[in-house]
Amino acid sequence: MSHIIKSTTENFASDEKANEIEAFFANQNTAGIERTIQQCLETIRNNATWLRRDGDLIKRYLHNLK
C-alpha cells in the first residue's frame, strides 16, 4: 500500500492537493502507513514551494529553448 500511495502522489505540486490527500486519509485506517502519508504530504508541499519559487524562471528558460 505504501508504494501505491507514494507512486500516485509524488508528482503533485500544490498545497490544495496536499490538503485534499490529508483530508482523505484523516477518515481512513492508516495503521502502518502513517509515515508514508506524512512523507508524501511533505514531498507535495515541497514541490509546491519549489514551483512557487522557481516556476517563472523555469518557464522563461523553457521558452528560450525554442
PyMOL commands that set and color helices and strands:
alter all, ss='L'
color gray80, all
select helices_A, chain A and resi 2-9+15-26+34-64
alter helices_A, ss='H'
color red, helices_A
deselect
rebuild
show_as cartoon
